[in-house]
Amino acid sequence: MGDWRTITVPIPSSESKNISQFTSEANMSPSSLYSQQILCASLPLAKNVHNFFRAFCTEENVDQSISYLDQELTTLGFPSLYEESKGKEVKRDLNIVAVLNCIHELLVLHRKNLLAQENVESQNLKLGSDMDHLQNCYSKLKVQKLQNIISSRATQYNHDMKRKEREYNKLKERLHQLVMNKKDKKTAMDILNCVGRADGKRGAWRTGKTEARNEEEMYKILLSDYEQRQKQILLENAELKKVLQQMKKEMISLLTPQKQKPKEKAEDSSGTVLSDVEEDTSELSKENMWELSCETVREQLTNSIRKQWRILKSHVEKLDNQVSRVHLRGFKDEEVISRQDHEQETEKLELEIQQCKEMIQTQQQLLQQQFTACDDDTSSLLQDCYLLEEKERLEEEWALFKEQKKNFDKERRSFTEAAIRLGLERQAFEEDRAGWLKQQFLTMTSFDHKNSENGKPQSAFSESSDQDNLTLHSEPSVCTSKITKSLPASPSTSELFQTVQHISENRY
Amino acid sequence: MNFSEVFKLSNQLSKFSPNGKFLASCVQYRLVVRDVSTLQVLQLYTCLDQIQHLEWSADSLFILCAMYKRGLVQVWSLEQPEWHCKIDEGSAGLVASCWSPDGRHILNTTEFHLRITVWSLCTKSVSYIKYPKACQQGISFTKDGRYMALAERRDCKDFISLFVCSDWQLLRHFDTDTQDLAGIEWAPNGCVLAAWDSCLEYKVLLYSLDGRLLSTYSAYEWSLGIKTIAWSPSSQFLAIGSYDEKVRILNHVTWKMITDFGHTTTINNPKIVVYKETEKSQNLEMENLPFPPTKAAASSLFNTESKYEVVSTPVSLQTSKPVTDRPNPKIGIGILAFSPDNCFLATRNDNIPNAVWIWDIQKLKLFVVLEHLSAVRSFQWDPQQARLAMCTGRSQVYLWSRAGCVAVQVPVEGDFQVLSLCWHLSGESMALLSKDQLCLCYLENEGVK
């Protein structure tokens, strides 16, 4: 009993008020708490678990809570929570096993209820959608029904109308007969004198010739109308074709200056552009001959326009991308290019990684197969062979790689050493130079006439590197004189020169 | 704008001659012919009965006066006033009468549409055409006057006959696939004939001059169909106004619909200019009136003047709900008219009766809406330019052009309700017709009266 009492649940301070409220009521009968718990039951379980733990049962009302829970559970059919009383003790011990079982049962029940709830909800949704669907169908059916009614009524009305009309026609005929038969003298034209025709000509008899002429006239009128329309359409066509040609030319001119741009882009676009330009010149000449009326010419034109448009579109898209990138990272042309290079490199490397991964995976699989499925000797042998082959190859490559690595390391080391040496030597040289300059100043007047002995050492100097040349050439006379004069005095300088030469040779 | 004095008129019968020199008007049983520029009475003819229909011949030499009650047609000559001609249909009766394009034949439709009698003024001969159809527009002449199309009905089936007007030879005769042919109309180029079915079925048939069926168009079925049709002056478009408050435009190349114009009750697009007629308070804004102020003051007491105001979108137009259980409901596109330069189409939707919609044909979009205080009775384009004159039954005439619009009061004593109007062919003047009065209106472009 004491075990579960020591469970401490961390409660955030904001909820302390609620808890105090609940705890104050904990001393009352548990039934009142139960109603509150029902209210809380609709809230998310996780949040109020802590509340429940504190709300229902506190350290003070443990016995009461146990007895209450026992009551409730027994009424629901669960076994009692208490152990069987041994003798007539008032206070009974809690049967932990029973408690746990009850909790488990409750959990199971809860889960079942949740499932049932879900099912009910989904069914509800289905029924709702079914309802909607049925309503739609119903309205459609209604409309169809009404339409059918209308059509049947319409046919009926038509039939009635026709009947009435026939009757009416009969009456009209009758009337007409009567009217005509009456020979009404009144039905006449009383005219003073005949009027001449509007065009001044005399009226002609109606003969077969006139009929033919009329037909001819009619067809002439129709033909002229069609011709006129055709002319208009031809004009329109010609204009549209001109516009398209212009558009094409402009598009080509827009795209050709891209030759100066980086190679990768220029390769695909300019190649096609060039080919198009060639095509177009031939097309133009063709068109001039055929007068823009051929079907194939039209198709060619539209196809080339489409192609150009596609190229232009892709170019514009590329430009857009470039602009957006440049805009983000500052306006430096080289950076852009190098970044593109970089990205391409990364893509390549990623591809390589992918391939290597796949290879490793397949090898892994093969290994697995080899270890697990050894039923067939031949297959295992084969696998062994493959593996060996792979292993050998790998080993070779590893050896190569290691060698290369060693070489690279060596070279790196030598370079660094050389660089260090060079640095040191340069320093020393500079110091010496400073010393020489000083001496030269001191012995300048006395060694003027010995300038002619410069030939040999100078040639040695000319072989040295450019930098050294610059510094050395400025005082060839001084150096030679120094050598001739101070050779026995300072052998280190000659050594210096030799090492400088050596270094320069090494460098190249 | 100058207004002439008011003349008496009956039956709203007043027509300009085709050559634009004369104006004929009817007063009871008298026919008065005036000179257009001076409005002096040139001729005065007396007919035997009240005139119901008045028509000039194409060469402006003769005038036809039809009296349906008596079954009489009288023809008068301008050159020879003493010449007379009387055609009596007798017991056959008369329901309609019209000239042939050559101005020498008269086509009379007898009662019950029994037959059409063709009377020749040159030879005094008579010919008969049987089984003409009693419909909205059964006869149509081509613009050059060469051919006539006639709707016929035999044995409960519709036919169309094409005649050569010069010798009345039957050129073609073919049946049409319509339930009840309601009308036919030639395209202005004279090569295509449009035929449409009654409003119970939406169907338009297009025939070539030689009688071949070029195409059929039907937008929908079951609902009430076509109400009006109009060809554009270049014959490029055919506008079909229907009861579903839409105008559909067909093109002459494929005879398929290229667009439809819907007439909604609210206009939301801010690019559309909406003019609304609003009443001015009296005793203000006399500058529109050219007459001395005394007359204007007198008229302004009786008539409330109004002017156009530009209203910003969204605008909601006044609608009138049609009675659904009566036939021929006042719904749908009742009037359609193309401007002579082919640039605009003016329409009226009968259940938004106060508004005139002007559509830009070059862009196929709504351009301008003009809303008035009363229902629009009629409108007509200036024959020479894109200028629209409208009347609503008030004593004002409304003009719209690309430059703007104006509402002009007709400065007459008393009430002059403009019920219809008619342009002179030069576009310089206009005849305004009320129930029993006629007034000429001269527009400022040319010299003053």
Chai-1 contact restraints between the chains, C-beta under 6 A:
chainA,res_idxA,chainB,res_idxB,connection_type,confidence,min_distance_angstrom,max_distance_angstrom,comment,restraint_id
A,K162,B,C156,contact,1.0,0.0,6.0,A-B,restraint_1
A,E165,B,C156,contact,1.0,0.0,6.0,A-B,restraint_2
A,K172,B,F112,contact,1.0,0.0,6.0,A-B,restraint_3
A,K172,B,L114,contact,1.0,0.0,6.0,A-B,restraint_4
A,H176,B,L114,contact,1.0,0.0,6.0,A-B,restraint_5
A,V179,B,S91,contact,1.0,0.0,6.0,A-B,restraint_6
A,V179,B,A92,contact,1.0,0.0,6.0,A-B,restraint_7
A,D184,B,G90,contact,1.0,0.0,6.0,A-B,restraint_8
A,D184,B,S91,contact,1.0,0.0,6.0,A-B,restraint_9
A,K186,B,D88,contact,1.0,0.0,6.0,A-B,restraint_10
A,K186,B,G90,contact,1.0,0.0,6.0,A-B,restraint_11
A,T187,B,G90,contact,1.0,0.0,6.0,A-B,restraint_12
A,M189,B,I87,contact,1.0,0.0,6.0,A-B,restraint_13
A,M189,B,W119,contact,1.0,0.0,6.0,A-B,restraint_14
A,M189,B,K124,contact,1.0,0.0,6.0,A-B,restraint_15
A,D190,B,K86,contact,1.0,0.0,6.0,A-B,restraint_16
A,I191,B,C85,contact,1.0,0.0,6.0,A-B,restraint_17
A,L192,B,W83,contact,1.0,0.0,6.0,A-B,restraint_18
A,L192,B,H84,contact,1.0,0.0,6.0,A-B,restraint_19
A,C194,B,C122,contact,1.0,0.0,6.0,A-B,restraint_20
A,V195,B,L121,contact,1.0,0.0,6.0,A-B,restraint_21
A,V195,B,C122,contact,1.0,0.0,6.0,A-B,restraint_22
A,R197,B,R104,contact,1.0,0.0,6.0,A-B,restraint_23
A,R197,B,C122,contact,1.0,0.0,6.0,A-B,restraint_24
A,A198,B,D59,contact,1.0,0.0,6.0,A-B,restraint_25
A,A198,B,D102,contact,1.0,0.0,6.0,A-B,restraint_26
A,A198,B,G103,contact,1.0,0.0,6.0,A-B,restraint_27
A,A198,B,R104,contact,1.0,0.0,6.0,A-B,restraint_28
A,R206,B,D167,contact,1.0,0.0,6.0,A-B,restraint_29
A,R206,B,Q169,contact,1.0,0.0,6.0,A-B,restraint_30
A,T210,B,D167,contact,1.0,0.0,6.0,A-B,restraint_31
A,E211,B,Q169,contact,1.0,0.0,6.0,A-B,restraint_32
A,N214,B,V164,contact,1.0,0.0,6.0,A-B,restraint_33
A,N214,B,Q169,contact,1.0,0.0,6.0,A-B,restraint_34
A,M218,B,L209,contact,1.0,0.0,6.0,A-B,restraint_35
A,L222,B,C191,contact,1.0,0.0,6.0,A-B,restraint_36
A,L222,B,L209,contact,1.0,0.0,6.0,A-B,restraint_37
A,D225,B,N189,contact,1.0,0.0,6.0,A-B,restraint_38
A,D225,B,C191,contact,1.0,0.0,6.0,A-B,restraint_39
